[in-house]
Amino acid sequence: MLPMDFCNVYPDNERERRAKYLLELVGIAGQADKLPAALSGGEQQRVAIARALANDPPLIIADEPTGNLDSKTAALVFDLFRDLVSQGKTVLMVTHDKELARIVSHRIELSDGRINGRSVREANL
C-alpha cells in the first residue's frame, strides 16, 4: 500500500482493497499479513510485481521478473503481463529466458552490450 500512500492515485478507503486484489493477481493473497522477511524469494518477487502495479502505471519496466520463480508461477506472471498489454499497458521486460523471449510481440536481443541484428517482430502477445 505504500506506493499508493505516496502518490495519492487511489483514495485512502480503496488502497487496502486494491493491495489485496494485486496480491491475488500474483497468487499470494494468503501471505498479505506476513512481513517481507517471512516470505520466500519467489514470494518477495511477486510482491515487488504487485507493488509496481499499485498506482496503475501505463509503463511497466521489469528486469528479470520471472528469474526467481518456478515455471508455473513464471507463467502466471507472464499471463498477467499479457493481460496488462491487452489493456493498453506497455511492458518492457529484460529476460535471459529464451522461451519467454520467443513469445513476446517485440524483441531486441543484446549480446556483449550490442544489439544483435535489429528489432524482431514476433507473434503477438
N, CA, C and O atoms as a printed pandas DataFrame, in Angstrom:
     atom_number atom_name residue_name chain_id  residue_number  x_coord  y_coord  z_coord
0              1         N          MET        A               1    0.813   -1.196    0.000
1              2        CA          MET        A               1    0.000    0.000    0.000
2              3         C          MET        A               1    0.860    1.266    0.000
3              4         O          MET        A               1    0.368    2.344   -0.332
4              5         N          LEU        A               2    2.114    1.148    0.362
5              6        CA          LEU        A               2    2.968    2.324    0.492
6              7         C          LEU        A               2    3.060    3.149   -0.801
7              8         O          LEU        A               2    2.955    4.374   -0.732
8              9         N          PRO        A               3    3.253    2.530   -1.977
9             10        CA          PRO        A               3    3.290    3.356   -3.189
10            11         C          PRO        A               3    1.998    4.154   -3.395
11            12         O          PRO        A               3    2.030    5.279   -3.893
12            13         N          MET        A               4    0.869    3.568   -3.009
13            14        CA          MET        A               4   -0.401    4.286   -3.138
14            15         C          MET        A               4   -0.468    5.448   -2.152
15            16         O          MET        A               4   -1.061    6.482   -2.458
16            17         N          ASP        A               5    0.134    5.292   -0.970
17            18        CA          ASP        A               5    0.168    6.377    0.010
18            19         C          ASP        A               5    0.999    7.550   -0.510
19            20         O          ASP        A               5    0.655    8.708   -0.275
20            21         N          PHE        A               6    2.080    7.256   -1.206
21            22        CA          PHE        A               6    2.953    8.320   -1.719
22            23         C          PHE        A               6    2.335    9.082   -2.889
23            24         O          PHE        A               6    2.531   10.290   -3.022
24            25         N          CYS        A               7    1.598    8.380   -3.727
25            26        CA          CYS        A               7    1.142    9.001   -4.985
26            27         C          CYS        A               7   -0.298    9.506   -4.966
27            28         O          CYS        A               7   -0.683   10.302   -5.822
28            29         N          ASN        A               8   -1.090    9.056   -4.010
29            30        CA          ASN        A               8   -2.476    9.509   -3.899
30            31         C          ASN        A               8   -3.298    9.313   -5.172
31            32         O          ASN        A               8   -4.168   10.126   -5.483
32            33         N          VAL        A               9   -3.022    8.237   -5.904
33            34        CA          VAL        A               9   -3.805    7.911   -7.099
34            35         C          VAL        A               9   -5.155    7.330   -6.686
35            36         O          VAL        A               9   -6.168    7.565   -7.344
36            37         N          TYR        A              10   -5.159    6.575   -5.599
37            38        CA          TYR        A              10   -6.377    5.954   -5.089
38            39         C          TYR        A              10   -6.735    6.568   -3.739
39            40         O          TYR        A              10   -5.847    6.874   -2.943
40            41         N          PRO        A              11   -8.025    6.749   -3.477
41            42        CA          PRO        A              11   -8.431    7.277   -2.171
42            43         C          PRO        A              11   -8.025    6.324   -1.043
43            44         O          PRO        A              11   -7.883    5.120   -1.256
44            45         N          ASP        A              12   -7.843    6.874    0.147
45            46        CA          ASP        A              12   -7.434    6.082    1.313
46            47         C          ASP        A              12   -8.309    4.849    1.519
47            48         O          ASP        A              12   -7.798    3.778    1.846
48            49         N          ASN        A              13   -9.608    4.987    1.334
49            50        CA          ASN        A              13  -10.523    3.884    1.621
50            51         C          ASN        A              13  -10.505    2.778    0.565
51            52         O          ASN        A              13  -11.152    1.748    0.755
52            53         N          GLU        A              14   -9.780    2.964   -0.545
53            54        CA          GLU        A              14   -9.681    1.940   -1.591
54            55         C          GLU        A              14   -8.333    1.218   -1.611
55            56         O          GLU        A              14   -8.196    0.187   -2.269
56            57         N          ARG        A              15   -7.354    1.740   -0.908
57            58        CA          ARG        A              15   -5.981    1.234   -1.028
58            59         C          ARG        A              15   -5.807   -0.184   -0.514
59            60         O          ARG        A              15   -5.144   -0.990   -1.167
60            61         N          GLU        A              16   -6.377   -0.510    0.626
61            62        CA          GLU        A              16   -6.220   -1.863    1.148
62            63         C          GLU        A              16   -6.882   -2.882    0.216
63            64         O          GLU        A              16   -6.321   -3.946   -0.050
64            65         N          ARG        A              17   -8.069   -2.551   -0.272
65            66        CA          ARG        A              17   -8.766   -3.453   -1.196
66            67         C          ARG        A              17   -7.946   -3.655   -2.474
67            68         O          ARG        A              17   -7.842   -4.774   -2.977
68            69         N          ARG        A              18   -7.370   -2.577   -2.994
69            70        CA          ARG        A              18   -6.550   -2.688   -4.208
70            71         C          ARG        A              18   -5.295   -3.519   -3.935
71            72         O          ARG        A              18   -4.916   -4.353   -4.757
72            73         N          ALA        A              19   -4.661   -3.301   -2.808
73            74        CA          ALA        A              19   -3.449   -4.064   -2.468
74            75         C          ALA        A              19   -3.770   -5.555   -2.404
75            76         O          ALA        A              19   -3.005   -6.369   -2.922
76            77         N          LYS        A              20   -4.878   -5.926   -1.784
77            78        CA          LYS        A              20   -5.266   -7.334   -1.704
78            79         C          LYS        A              20   -5.577   -7.892   -3.089
79            80         O          LYS        A              20   -5.231   -9.034   -3.393
80            81         N          TYR        A              21   -6.230   -7.089   -3.928
81            82        CA          TYR        A              21   -6.520   -7.502   -5.308
82            83         C          TYR        A              21   -5.221   -7.783   -6.072
83            84         O          TYR        A              21   -5.124   -8.786   -6.779
84            85         N          LEU        A              22   -4.233   -6.909   -5.935
85            86        CA          LEU        A              22   -2.958   -7.095   -6.633
86            87         C          LEU        A              22   -2.228   -8.328   -6.127
87            88         O          LEU        A              22   -1.609   -9.044   -6.915
88            89         N          LEU        A              23   -2.288   -8.591   -4.822
89            90        CA          LEU        A              23   -1.679   -9.808   -4.290
90            91         C          LEU        A              23   -2.392  -11.047   -4.826
91            92         O          LEU        A              23   -1.755  -12.074   -5.063
92            93         N          GLU        A              24   -3.696  -10.961   -5.018
93            94        CA          GLU        A              24   -4.426  -12.065   -5.652
94            95         C          GLU        A              24   -3.946  -12.276   -7.083
95            96         O          GLU        A              24   -3.771  -13.413   -7.521
96            97         N          LEU        A              25   -3.732  -11.177   -7.815
97            98        CA          LEU        A              25   -3.272  -11.287   -9.203
98            99         C          LEU        A              25   -1.968  -12.056   -9.320
99           100         O          LEU        A              25   -1.763  -12.801  -10.278
100          101         N          VAL        A              26   -1.090  -11.875   -8.350
101          102        CA          VAL        A              26    0.206  -12.556   -8.400
102          103         C          VAL        A              26    0.227  -13.836   -7.567
103          104         O          VAL        A              26    1.279  -14.449   -7.386
104          105         N          GLY        A              27   -0.935  -14.234   -7.066
105          106        CA          GLY        A              27   -1.063  -15.540   -6.422
106          107         C          GLY        A              27   -0.590  -15.663   -4.990
107          108         O          GLY        A              27   -0.272  -16.764   -4.542
108          109         N          ILE        A              28   -0.534  -14.551   -4.253
109          110        CA          ILE        A              28   -0.065  -14.648   -2.864
110          111         C          ILE        A              28   -0.947  -13.875   -1.893
111          112         O          ILE        A              28   -0.450  -13.353   -0.895
112          113         N          ALA        A              29   -2.218  -13.794   -2.160
113          114        CA          ALA        A              29   -3.129  -13.073   -1.259
114          115         C          ALA        A              29   -3.078  -13.651    0.152
115          116         O          ALA        A              29   -3.257  -12.916    1.123
116          117         N          GLY        A              30   -2.842  -14.932    0.278
117          118        CA          GLY        A              30   -2.770  -15.576    1.590
118          119         C          GLY        A              30   -1.568  -15.158    2.419
119          120         O          GLY        A              30   -1.496  -15.477    3.606
120          121         N          GLN        A              31   -0.627  -14.450    1.815
121          122        CA          GLN        A              31    0.580  -14.019    2.517
122          123         C          GLN        A              31    0.520  -12.546    2.921
123          124         O          GLN        A              31    1.520  -11.992    3.376
124          125         N          ALA        A              32   -0.635  -11.908    2.760
125          126        CA          ALA        A              32   -0.759  -10.456    2.943
126          127         C          ALA        A              32   -0.346   -9.971    4.327
127          128         O          ALA        A              32    0.118   -8.838    4.457
128          129         N          ASP        A              33   -0.499  -10.779    5.350
129          130        CA          ASP        A              33   -0.195  -10.339    6.714
130          131         C          ASP        A              33    1.237  -10.639    7.152
131          132         O          ASP        A              33    1.609  -10.340    8.286
132          133         N          LYS        A              34    2.034  -11.218    6.276
133          134        CA          LYS        A              34    3.412  -11.565    6.644
134          135         C          LYS        A              34    4.369  -10.410    6.378
135          136         O          LYS        A              34    4.154   -9.597    5.479
136          137         N          LEU        A              35    5.419  -10.358    7.169
137          138        CA          LEU        A              35    6.498   -9.402    6.930
138          139         C          LEU        A              35    7.356   -9.900    5.766
139          140         O          LEU        A              35    7.407  -11.105    5.522
140          141         N          PRO        A              36    8.031   -9.003    5.045
141          142        CA          PRO        A              36    8.840   -9.421    3.903
142          143         C          PRO        A              36    9.856  -10.518    4.228
143          144         O          PRO        A              36   10.074  -11.411    3.409
144          145         N          ALA        A              37   10.473  -10.467    5.394
145          146        CA          ALA        A              37   11.484  -11.460    5.767
146          147         C          ALA        A              37   10.892  -12.860    5.917
147          148         O          ALA        A              37   11.619  -13.851    5.852
148          149         N          ALA        A              38    9.578  -12.945    6.116
149          150        CA          ALA        A              38    8.925  -14.243    6.287
150          151         C          ALA        A              38    8.501  -14.856    4.945
151          152         O          ALA        A              38    7.963  -15.963    4.913
152          153         N          LEU        A              39    8.740  -14.148    3.852
153          154        CA          LEU        A              39    8.363  -14.628    2.524
154          155         C          LEU        A              39    9.565  -15.251    1.825
155          156         O          LEU        A              39   10.708  -14.866    2.070
156          157         N          SER        A              40    9.296  -16.208    0.960
157          158        CA          SER        A              40   10.367  -16.794    0.146
158          159         C          SER        A              40   10.818  -15.767   -0.897
159          160         O          SER        A              40   10.162  -14.745   -1.095
160          161         N          GLY        A              41   11.923  -16.044   -1.548
161          162        CA          GLY        A              41   12.419  -15.154   -2.600
162          163         C          GLY        A              41   11.408  -14.977   -3.725
163          164         O          GLY        A              41   11.216  -13.871   -4.231
164          165         N          GLY        A              42   10.764  -16.073   -4.113
165          166        CA          GLY        A              42    9.757  -16.003   -5.176
166          167         C          GLY        A              42    8.535  -15.198   -4.761
167          168         O          GLY        A              42    7.954  -14.468   -5.564
168          169         N          GLU        A              43    8.152  -15.343   -3.487
169          170        CA          GLU        A              43    7.015  -14.562   -2.980
170          171         C          GLU        A              43    7.377  -13.080   -2.923
171          172         O          GLU        A              43    6.550  -12.227   -3.244
172          173         N          GLN        A              44    8.602  -12.774   -2.517
173          174        CA          GLN        A              44    9.049  -11.384   -2.495
174          175         C          GLN        A              44    9.053  -10.801   -3.913
175          176         O          GLN        A              44    8.719   -9.634   -4.115
176          177         N          GLN        A              45    9.432  -11.618   -4.875
177          178        CA          GLN        A              45    9.430  -11.182   -6.273
178          179         C          GLN        A              45    8.012  -10.822   -6.714
179          180         O          GLN        A              45    7.802   -9.815   -7.390
180          181         N          ARG        A              46    7.045  -11.651   -6.328
181          182        CA          ARG        A              46    5.659  -11.387   -6.707
182          183         C          ARG        A              46    5.099  -10.164   -5.984
183          184         O          ARG        A              46    4.297   -9.425   -6.555
184          185         N          VAL        A              47    5.510   -9.942   -4.736
185          186        CA          VAL        A              47    5.108   -8.721   -4.038
186          187         C          VAL        A              47    5.668   -7.508   -4.781
187          188         O          VAL        A              47    4.979   -6.498   -4.926
188          189         N          ALA        A              48    6.898   -7.602   -5.247
189          190        CA          ALA        A              48    7.507   -6.487   -5.988
190          191         C          ALA        A              48    6.714   -6.181   -7.259
191          192         O          ALA        A              48    6.552   -5.017   -7.626
192          193         N          ILE        A              49    6.225   -7.215   -7.924
193          194        CA          ILE        A              49    5.409   -7.007   -9.129
194          195         C          ILE        A              49    4.096   -6.334   -8.752
195          196         O          ILE        A              49    3.671   -5.390   -9.418
196          197         N          ALA        A              50    3.447   -6.810   -7.689
197          198        CA          ALA        A              50    2.198   -6.191   -7.232
198          199         C          ALA        A              50    2.435   -4.730   -6.856
199          200         O          ALA        A              50    1.635   -3.855   -7.190
200          201         N          ARG        A              51    3.537   -4.478   -6.160
201          202        CA          ARG        A              51    3.873   -3.108   -5.754
202          203         C          ARG        A              51    4.069   -2.215   -6.975
203          204         O          ARG        A              51    3.654   -1.056   -6.969
204          205         N          ALA        A              52    4.696   -2.745   -8.014
205          206        CA          ALA        A              52    4.924   -1.964   -9.235
206          207         C          ALA        A              52    3.611   -1.609   -9.929
207          208         O          ALA        A              52    3.536   -0.613  -10.649
208          209         N          LEU        A              53    2.589   -2.414   -9.714
209          210        CA          LEU        A              53    1.290   -2.173  -10.353
210          211         C          LEU        A              53    0.356   -1.323   -9.496
211          212         O          LEU        A              53   -0.735   -0.969   -9.942
212          213         N          ALA        A              54    0.762   -0.996   -8.287
213          214        CA          ALA        A              54   -0.113   -0.366   -7.301
214          215         C          ALA        A              54   -0.805    0.894   -7.818
215          216         O          ALA        A              54   -1.995    1.083   -7.568
216          217         N          ASN        A              55   -0.095    1.744   -8.524
217          218        CA          ASN        A              55   -0.662    3.015   -8.975
218          219         C          ASN        A              55   -1.094    2.986  -10.439
219          220         O          ASN        A              55   -1.246    4.032  -11.071
220          221         N          ASP        A              56   -1.291    1.770  -10.974
221          222        CA          ASP        A              56   -1.807    1.596  -12.327
222          223         C          ASP        A              56   -0.973    2.340  -13.377
223          224         O          ASP        A              56   -1.505    3.163  -14.122
224          225         N          PRO        A              57    0.335    2.052  -13.437
225          226        CA          PRO        A              57    1.200    2.790  -14.362
226          227         C          PRO        A              57    0.951    2.383  -15.819
227          228         O          PRO        A              57    0.581    1.239  -16.085
228          229         N          PRO        A              58    1.149    3.297  -16.749
229          230        CA          PRO        A              58    0.981    2.954  -18.168
230          231         C          PRO        A              58    2.155    2.136  -18.712
231          232         O          PRO        A              58    2.021    1.448  -19.724
232          233         N          LEU        A              59    3.307    2.214  -18.035
233          234        CA          LEU        A              59    4.525    1.518  -18.447
234          235         C          LEU        A              59    5.059    0.723  -17.264
235          236         O          LEU        A              59    5.218    1.247  -16.162
236          237         N          ILE        A              60    5.334   -0.564  -17.520
237          238        CA          ILE        A              60    5.937   -1.421  -16.501
238          239         C          ILE        A              60    7.296   -1.850  -17.034
239          240         O          ILE        A              60    7.380   -2.445  -18.109
240          241         N          ILE        A              61    8.356   -1.556  -16.297
241          242        CA          ILE        A              61    9.703   -1.972  -16.672
242          243         C          ILE        A              61   10.105   -3.080  -15.705
243          244         O          ILE        A              61   10.200   -2.860  -14.498
244          245         N          ALA        A              62   10.337   -4.262  -16.243
245          246        CA          ALA        A              62   10.581   -5.442  -15.411
246          247         C          ALA        A              62   11.925   -6.072  -15.774
247          248         O          ALA        A              62   12.113   -6.544  -16.896
248          249         N          ASP        A              63   12.844   -6.076  -14.830
249          250        CA          ASP        A              63   14.168   -6.672  -15.023
250          251         C          ASP        A              63   14.148   -8.079  -14.440
251          252         O          ASP        A              63   14.139   -8.248  -13.221
252          253         N          GLU        A              64   14.140   -9.074  -15.295
253          254        CA          GLU        A              64   14.107  -10.483  -14.888
254          255         C          GLU        A              64   12.947  -10.764  -13.923
255          256         O          GLU        A              64   13.176  -11.288  -12.832
256          257         N          PRO        A              65   11.712  -10.429  -14.301
257          258        CA          PRO        A              65   10.596  -10.593  -13.365
258          259         C          PRO        A              65   10.283  -12.039  -13.013
259          260         O          PRO        A              65    9.628  -12.296  -12.003
260          261         N          THR        A              66   10.730  -12.977  -13.817
261          262        CA          THR        A              66   10.449  -14.385  -13.544
262          263         C          THR        A              66   11.698  -15.143  -13.108
263          264         O          THR        A              66   11.666  -16.368  -12.985
264          265         N          GLY        A              67   12.793  -14.430  -12.872
265          266        CA          GLY        A              67   14.070  -15.059  -12.559
266          267         C          GLY        A              67   14.078  -15.940  -11.326
267          268         O          GLY        A              67   14.750  -16.971  -11.318
268          269         N          ASN        A              68   13.345  -15.563  -10.274
269          270        CA          ASN        A              68   13.332  -16.339   -9.023
270          271         C          ASN        A              68   12.108  -17.225   -8.889
271          272         O          ASN        A              68   11.818  -17.726   -7.803
272          273         N          LEU        A              69   11.389  -17.422   -9.985
273          274        CA          LEU        A              69   10.111  -18.121   -9.908
274          275         C          LEU        A              69   10.166  -19.487  -10.567
275          276         O          LEU        A              69   10.900  -19.692  -11.534
276          277         N          ASP        A              70    9.378  -20.426  -10.034
277          278        CA          ASP        A              70    9.247  -21.723  -10.697
278          279         C          ASP        A              70    8.458  -21.522  -11.993
279          280         O          ASP        A              70    7.859  -20.467  -12.197
280          281         N          SER        A              71    8.456  -22.516  -12.852
281          282        CA          SER        A              71    7.858  -22.355  -14.181
282          283         C          SER        A              71    6.357  -22.055  -14.126
283          284         O          SER        A              71    5.855  -21.284  -14.944
284          285         N          LYS        A              72    5.642  -22.647  -13.182
285          286        CA          LYS        A              72    4.200  -22.399  -13.064
286          287         C          LYS        A              72    3.928  -20.946  -12.663
287          288         O          LYS        A              72    3.058  -20.292  -13.239
288          289         N          THR        A              73    4.667  -20.453  -11.685
289          290        CA          THR        A              73    4.484  -19.081  -11.231
290          291         C          THR        A              73    4.968  -18.095  -12.284
291          292         O          THR        A              73    4.370  -17.034  -12.461
292          293         N          ALA        A              74    6.048  -18.436  -12.985
293          294        CA          ALA        A              74    6.534  -17.580  -14.069
294          295         C          ALA        A              74    5.460  -17.440  -15.143
295          296         O          ALA        A              74    5.256  -16.351  -15.680
296          297         N          ALA        A              75    4.780  -18.526  -15.454
297          298        CA          ALA        A              75    3.697  -18.475  -16.446
298          299         C          ALA        A              75    2.562  -17.582  -15.950
299          300         O          ALA        A              75    1.975  -16.838  -16.736
300          301         N          LEU        A              76    2.248  -17.647  -14.655
301          302        CA          LEU        A              76    1.216  -16.785  -14.078
302          303         C          LEU        A              76    1.590  -15.317  -14.248
303          304         O          LEU        A              76    0.753  -14.505  -14.645
304          305         N          VAL        A              77    2.839  -14.972  -13.950
305          306        CA          VAL        A              77    3.311  -13.594  -14.072
306          307         C          VAL        A              77    3.289  -13.159  -15.537
307          308         O          VAL        A              77    2.870  -12.045  -15.849
308          309         N          PHE        A              78    3.737  -14.033  -16.427
309          310        CA          PHE        A              78    3.737  -13.667  -17.840
310          311         C          PHE        A              78    2.308  -13.478  -18.343
311          312         O          PHE        A              78    2.048  -12.569  -19.130
312          313         N          ASP        A              79    1.386  -14.319  -17.901
313          314        CA          ASP        A              79   -0.023  -14.148  -18.282
314          315         C          ASP        A              79   -0.564  -12.814  -17.761
315          316         O          ASP        A              79   -1.342  -12.149  -18.444
316          317         N          LEU        A              80   -0.157  -12.431  -16.564
317          318        CA          LEU        A              80   -0.551  -11.137  -16.019
318          319         C          LEU        A              80   -0.037  -10.016  -16.920
319          320         O          LEU        A              80   -0.779   -9.089  -17.243
320          321         N          PHE        A              81    1.226  -10.098  -17.325
321          322        CA          PHE        A              81    1.784   -9.084  -18.222
322          323         C          PHE        A              81    1.033   -9.067  -19.554
323          324         O          PHE        A              81    0.773   -7.999  -20.109
324          325         N          ARG        A              82    0.694  -10.228  -20.056
325          326        CA          ARG        A              82   -0.061  -10.326  -21.303
326          327         C          ARG        A              82   -1.416   -9.616  -21.159
327          328         O          ARG        A              82   -1.845   -8.897  -22.061
328          329         N          ASP        A              83   -2.081   -9.825  -20.017
329          330        CA          ASP        A              83   -3.357   -9.154  -19.750
330          331         C          ASP        A              83   -3.173   -7.638  -19.682
331          332         O          ASP        A              83   -3.996   -6.883  -20.199
332          333         N          LEU        A              84   -2.093   -7.199  -19.042
333          334        CA          LEU        A              84   -1.828   -5.767  -18.948
334          335         C          LEU        A              84   -1.623   -5.156  -20.335
335          336         O          LEU        A              84   -2.108   -4.058  -20.609
336          337         N          VAL        A              85   -0.913   -5.859  -21.197
337          338        CA          VAL        A              85   -0.703   -5.383  -22.565
338          339         C          VAL        A              85   -2.038   -5.290  -23.296
339          340         O          VAL        A              85   -2.279   -4.328  -24.025
340          341         N          SER        A              86   -2.907   -6.282  -23.107
341          342        CA          SER        A              86   -4.213   -6.256  -23.776
342          343         C          SER        A              86   -5.082   -5.106  -23.269
343          344         O          SER        A              86   -6.022   -4.690  -23.947
344          345         N          GLN        A              87   -4.767   -4.589  -22.068
345          346        CA          GLN        A              87   -5.483   -3.444  -21.515
346          347         C          GLN        A              87   -4.855   -2.112  -21.928
347          348         O          GLN        A              87   -5.293   -1.048  -21.489
348          349         N          GLY        A              88   -3.827   -2.179  -22.773
349          350        CA          GLY        A              88   -3.207   -0.958  -23.266
350          351         C          GLY        A              88   -1.940   -0.546  -22.544
351          352         O          GLY        A              88   -1.384    0.512  -22.841
352          353         N          LYS        A              89   -1.471   -1.347  -21.609
353          354        CA          LYS        A              89   -0.223   -1.042  -20.901
354          355         C          LYS        A              89    0.965   -1.459  -21.766
355          356         O          LYS        A              89    0.839   -2.313  -22.645
356          357         N          THR        A              90    2.095   -0.857  -21.510
357          358        CA          THR        A              90    3.338   -1.254  -22.159
358          359         C          THR        A              90    4.208   -1.956  -21.122
359          360         O          THR        A              90    4.411   -1.442  -20.022
360          361         N          VAL        A              91    4.717   -3.127  -21.475
361          362        CA          VAL        A              91    5.600   -3.876  -20.582
362          363         C          VAL        A              91    6.946   -4.014  -21.276
363          364         O          VAL        A              91    7.047   -4.616  -22.345
364          365         N          LEU        A              92    7.966   -3.457  -20.667
365          366        CA          LEU        A              92    9.344   -3.602  -21.131
366          367         C          LEU        A              92   10.016   -4.565  -20.166
367          368         O          LEU        A              92   10.143   -4.286  -18.974
368          369         N          MET        A              93   10.444   -5.704  -20.700
369          370        CA          MET        A              93   10.957   -6.764  -19.835
370          371         C          MET        A              93   12.341   -7.202  -20.307
371          372         O          MET        A              93   12.580   -7.386  -21.501
372          373         N          VAL        A              94   13.235   -7.362  -19.349
373          374        CA          VAL        A              94   14.555   -7.924  -19.610
374          375         C          VAL        A              94   14.512   -9.364  -19.118
375          376         O          VAL        A              94   14.069   -9.631  -18.000
376          377         N          THR        A              95   14.973  -10.292  -19.954
377          378        CA          THR        A              95   14.993  -11.688  -19.542
378          379         C          THR        A              95   16.121  -12.436  -20.233
379          380         O          THR        A              95   16.516  -12.099  -21.350
380          381         N          HIS        A              96   16.633  -13.452  -19.555
381          382        CA          HIS        A              96   17.569  -14.387  -20.160
382          383         C          HIS        A              96   16.851  -15.665  -20.581
383          384         O          HIS        A              96   17.464  -16.568  -21.149
384          385         N          ASP        A              97   15.570  -15.738  -20.306
385          386        CA          ASP        A              97   14.756  -16.911  -20.619
386          387         C          ASP        A              97   14.392  -16.893  -22.103
387          388         O          ASP        A              97   13.502  -16.149  -22.515
388          389         N          LYS        A              98   15.065  -17.697  -22.896
389          390        CA          LYS        A              98   14.860  -17.695  -24.348
390          391         C          LYS        A              98   13.447  -18.122  -24.736
391          392         O          LYS        A              98   12.887  -17.611  -25.705
392          393         N          GLU        A              99   12.867  -19.059  -23.981
393          394        CA          GLU        A              99   11.491  -19.486  -24.274
394          395         C          GLU        A              99   10.518  -18.327  -24.075
395          396         O          GLU        A              99    9.636  -18.100  -24.903
396          397         N          LEU        A             100   10.681  -17.612  -22.998
397          398        CA          LEU        A             100    9.831  -16.456  -22.729
398          399         C          LEU        A             100   10.039  -15.378  -23.787
399          400         O          LEU        A             100    9.076  -14.773  -24.258
400          401         N          ALA        A             101   11.276  -15.142  -24.155
401          402        CA          ALA        A             101   11.582  -14.115  -25.156
402          403         C          ALA        A             101   10.967  -14.437  -26.514
403          404         O          ALA        A             101   10.645  -13.523  -27.273
404          405         N          ARG        A             102   10.801  -15.696  -26.827
405          406        CA          ARG        A             102   10.254  -16.083  -28.133
406          407         C          ARG        A             102    8.779  -15.734  -28.300
407          408         O          ARG        A             102    8.297  -15.629  -29.428
408          409         N          ILE        A             103    8.058  -15.552  -27.203
409          410        CA          ILE        A             103    6.616  -15.374  -27.335
410          411         C          ILE        A             103    6.141  -13.938  -27.122
411          412         O          ILE        A             103    4.938  -13.691  -27.049
412          413         N          VAL        A             104    7.060  -13.005  -27.023
413          414        CA          VAL        A             104    6.659  -11.604  -26.870
414          415         C          VAL        A             104    6.398  -10.979  -28.238
415          416         O          VAL        A             104    6.811  -11.516  -29.266
416          417         N          SER        A             105    5.707   -9.838  -28.237
417          418        CA          SER        A             105    5.339   -9.214  -29.510
418          419         C          SER        A             105    6.514   -8.503  -30.187
419          420         O          SER        A             105    6.577   -8.458  -31.416
420          421         N          HIS        A             106    7.429   -7.958  -29.416
421          422        CA          HIS        A             106    8.617   -7.295  -29.962
422          423         C          HIS        A             106    9.817   -7.716  -29.130
423          424         O          HIS        A             106    9.731   -7.853  -27.909
424          425         N          ARG        A             107   10.936   -7.917  -29.814
425          426        CA          ARG        A             107   12.115   -8.396  -29.093
426          427         C          ARG        A             107   13.348   -7.702  -29.646
427          428         O          ARG        A             107   13.498   -7.532  -30.856
428          429         N          ILE        A             108   14.218   -7.309  -28.744
429          430        CA          ILE        A             108   15.535   -6.794  -29.110
430          431         C          ILE        A             108   16.542   -7.657  -28.370
431          432         O          ILE        A             108   16.511   -7.739  -27.142
432          433         N          GLU        A             109   17.430   -8.297  -29.105
433          434        CA          GLU        A             109   18.425   -9.162  -28.476
434          435         C          GLU        A             109   19.734   -8.399  -28.319
435          436         O          GLU        A             109   20.192   -7.715  -29.234
436          437         N          LEU        A             110   20.316   -8.534  -27.146
437          438        CA          LEU        A             110   21.593   -7.903  -26.853
438          439         C          LEU        A             110   22.637   -8.971  -26.589
439          440         O          LEU        A             110   22.344  -10.012  -26.000
440          441         N          SER        A             111   23.846   -8.706  -27.027
441          442        CA          SER        A             111   24.971   -9.579  -26.740
442          443         C          SER        A             111   26.201   -8.708  -26.558
443          444         O          SER        A             111   26.552   -7.921  -27.436
444          445         N          ASP        A             112   26.847   -8.852  -25.422
445          446        CA          ASP        A             112   28.034   -8.057  -25.102
446          447         C          ASP        A             112   27.775   -6.562  -25.254
447          448         O          ASP        A             112   28.625   -5.822  -25.747
448          449         N          GLY        A             113   26.581   -6.124  -24.822
449          450        CA          GLY        A             113   26.247   -4.703  -24.849
450          451         C          GLY        A             113   25.860   -4.158  -26.203
451          452         O          GLY        A             113   25.705   -2.946  -26.355
452          453         N          ARG        A             114   25.699   -5.015  -27.190
453          454        CA          ARG        A             114   25.333   -4.562  -28.539
454          455         C          ARG        A             114   24.037   -5.235  -28.976
455          456         O          ARG        A             114   23.741   -6.367  -28.593
456          457         N          ILE        A             115   23.275   -4.509  -29.784
457          458        CA          ILE        A             115   22.057   -5.073  -30.346
458          459         C          ILE        A             115   22.434   -6.048  -31.451
459          460         O          ILE        A             115   23.163   -5.694  -32.378
460          461         N          ASN        A             116   21.932   -7.286  -31.351
461          462        CA          ASN        A             116   22.156   -8.294  -32.389
462          463         C          ASN        A             116   21.146   -8.084  -33.501
463          464         O          ASN        A             116   19.941   -8.174  -33.268
464          465         N          GLY        A             117   21.607   -7.813  -34.670
465          466        CA          GLY        A             117   20.687   -7.607  -35.786
466          467         C          GLY        A             117   19.831   -6.403  -35.540
467          468         O          GLY        A             117   20.343   -5.320  -35.253
468          469         N          ARG        A             118   18.527   -6.571  -35.649
469          470        CA          ARG        A             118   17.611   -5.465  -35.439
470          471         C          ARG        A             118   16.432   -5.936  -34.605
471          472         O          ARG        A             118   16.341   -7.111  -34.251
472          473         N          SER        A             119   15.555   -5.036  -34.302
473          474        CA          SER        A             119   14.347   -5.398  -33.566
474          475         C          SER        A             119   13.579   -6.446  -34.349
475          476         O          SER        A             119   13.390   -6.308  -35.558
476          477         N          VAL        A             120   13.146   -7.467  -33.682
477          478        CA          VAL        A             120   12.460   -8.565  -34.339
478          479         C          VAL        A             120   10.996   -8.558  -33.936
479          480         O          VAL        A             120   10.679   -8.544  -32.746
480          481         N          ARG        A             121   10.097   -8.567  -34.921
481          482        CA          ARG        A             121    8.667   -8.639  -34.625
482          483         C          ARG        A             121    8.273  -10.095  -34.651
483          484         O          ARG        A             121    8.425  -10.772  -35.668
484          485         N          GLU        A             122    7.758  -10.586  -33.512
485          486        CA          GLU        A             122    7.384  -11.989  -33.361
486          487         C          GLU        A             122    5.874  -12.110  -33.241
487          488         O          GLU        A             122    5.136  -11.198  -33.616
488          489         N          ALA        A             123    5.432  -13.216  -32.728
489          490        CA          ALA        A             123    3.989  -13.444  -32.506
490          491         C          ALA        A             123    3.442  -12.415  -31.524
491          492         O          ALA        A             123    4.161  -11.935  -30.647
492          493         N          ASN        A             124    2.190  -12.088  -31.676
493          494        CA          ASN        A             124    1.536  -11.145  -30.766
494          495         C          ASN        A             124    1.311  -11.776  -29.414
495          496         O          ASN        A             124    1.089  -12.981  -29.294
496          497         N          LEU        A             125    1.374  -10.920  -28.381
497          498        CA          LEU        A             125    1.021  -11.387  -27.036
498          499         C          LEU        A             125   -0.428  -11.675  -27.084
499          500         O          LEU        A             125   -1.008  -12.089  -26.080
